[in-house]
Amino acid sequence: AFVSLMIFLQWCVLDYYTVRMIPYPEQVHDNDWTILIIPVLPSLLLIAWSKWSHSLLTPGQIIGAILLGMVLSIPLIGFFGVNFHLSIGGQL
């Protein structure tokens, strides 16, 4: 659940940046590569939490949590993310 929420929040920040800061919708696809950074923050937080709590999650568990979080974040983005996108002036 934590990873799904982190991915959703990162998507909202990225969407806000895209709609508000970049000439929208003309140059919206110039920064499509930024979607690749979405798994980085949850990965770093899981690694830090693993070290801090001494639970020592294996790399496979972290990758599994990220992949599961990405799958579970799709409904969040599909409903709440689209509503957020429309509320900040985005178009589908």
Buried (B, 14 or more C-beta within 10 A) or exposed (E): EEBBBBBBBBBBEBBBEBBEEBEBEEEBEEEEEEEEEBBEBBBEEBEEEBEEEEEEBEEEEBBEBBEEBBEBBEEBBEEEBEEBBEEEEBEE
